[in-house]
Amino acid sequence: MLTGVVTSEMGGWGDHFAYHIITLYGYDNTYNYSSDKMVYYVDTASNLAGYSGSYFHKVTLTDMWNYVSPNNVQSW
């Protein structure tokens, strides 16, 4: 799924604030609490955009919600 995010708190972006699109490709639902559930995503931004992180990421569901909430746009 493609989703909009705000980059200011995401790994690899530092304090750089931008509206951005990432691809969610997986979800780990094996944990008991929602704060422990994991979301997998791909960020393909370049260094020219201010990104210095890796391609594949795994973050908590809570963190993903914080990234998505300010730029809540999805495409299935």
PEPE-V857540 format. One record per residue. N is the residue number from 1. RES is the residue in one small letter. PHI is phi in degrees with one decimal (NA if undefined). Layout:
BEGIN
N/RES/PHI, N/RES/PHI
END
This chain:
BEGIN
1/m/NA, 2/l/-89.1, 3/t/-144.2, 4/g/-83.5, 5/v/-141.4, 6/v/-113.0, 7/t/-84.0, 8/s/-60.6, 9/e/-113.8, 10/m/-84.8, 11/g/-60.5, 12/g/91.0, 13/w/-103.9, 14/g/60.3, 15/d/-96.4, 16/h/-66.4, 17/f/-100.2, 18/a/-152.7, 19/y/-81.0, 20/h/-147.0, 21/i/-115.0, 22/i/-128.3, 23/t/-111.2, 24/l/-86.4, 25/y/-128.6, 26/g/-168.7, 27/y/-149.2, 28/d/-107.2, 29/n/-103.8, 30/t/-83.5, 31/y/-91.7, 32/n/-83.4, 33/y/-112.6, 34/s/-62.5, 35/s/-71.0, 36/d/-98.0, 37/k/-70.7, 38/m/-113.4, 39/v/-119.9, 40/y/-106.3, 41/y/-145.0, 42/v/-115.9, 43/d/-120.3, 44/t/-104.4, 45/a/-65.4, 46/s/-99.2, 47/n/-62.1, 48/l/-62.2, 49/a/-83.8, 50/g/100.4, 51/y/-98.3, 52/s/-130.5, 53/g/-94.7, 54/s/-86.0, 55/y/-77.9, 56/f/-100.2, 57/h/-137.7, 58/k/-135.9, 59/v/-133.9, 60/t/-70.4, 61/l/-59.0, 62/t/-62.3, 63/d/-62.7, 64/m/-61.3, 65/w/-60.0, 66/n/-66.5, 67/y/-71.7, 68/v/-80.8, 69/s/-50.5, 70/p/-74.2, 71/n/-137.1, 72/n/-79.6, 73/v/-135.8, 74/q/-127.2, 75/s/-137.4, 76/w/-89.6
END
